[in-house]
Amino acid sequence: MAGHGHSVDEYLEVIYFLAFPIGEYRPAGESAIASRVAEMLGVSRASAGEMLKRLEAEGLVERGEQKEAILTPSGIERAERVVRKHRIIERFLTDFMGYTASESHVFADEMGDTFTDEMIERMYERLGRPDRCPHGWPVEPEVEQSENQGLLALAELEPGQRGEIVRLAEHDGDLLHWFYDEGYVPGSNVEMREAQPAAGQLKVVLADGERAIGEKAAQGLYVRVAA
């Protein structure tokens, strides 16, 4: 285990999310990636930097031209297994155990090391081979990456554009809870009404009418724009 109780797999999962989601990661040097990893895991930048060095020594991460952390082929393969496992456990917790979608993310993180790969495959089959986790992310990472090009963050929509919420960002548990409390869930239709950059917020139309949403939250809602 890494410092503060975070395993290698948890670090790989975070780096995977920084490397692949739509519009979230712009490599800007070693300190920046260490800061983002630290922020998402709730650890110090020094702790994140130490783990990044360990991952590099183990051949799971390499440094790019700007010293940014890039997953190696073996790092990607392991990170994708971790991500897929997490999403299947989330479905097990919601579909079989009766937890809410927002609760499932927290508990799936804690249970990641509990199940073997063979157990995960049995779970996947018993669940009926689900194609998405409760938050809209494809269970199979290759499907996720091919789908990325067809999605935009809600914050990127122009006034008047409408779309369907497909995925919810998971890295901030409090924000994930807020999405569900406010009705920003996969399958919901949303329209961009107005951007207010000076206030750092947007006005959108959800099912029950017009409302304000902060730009940070809107960056974590991934939308398929209506034709």
Buried (B, 14 or more C-beta within 10 A) or exposed (E): EBEEEBBBBBBBBBBBBBBBBBEBBEBEEBEBBBBBBBBBBEBEBEBBBBBBBBBBEEEBBBBEEEBBBBBBEEBBEBBBBBBBBBBBBBBBBBBEEEBEBBBBBBBBBEBBEEBEEEEBEEBBEEBEEBEBBBBBBBBBBEEBEEBBEEBBBBBBBEEEBBBBBBBBBBBBBEBBBBBBEEEBBBEBEBBBBEBEEEEEBBBBBBEEEEBEBBBEBBBBBBBBBEE
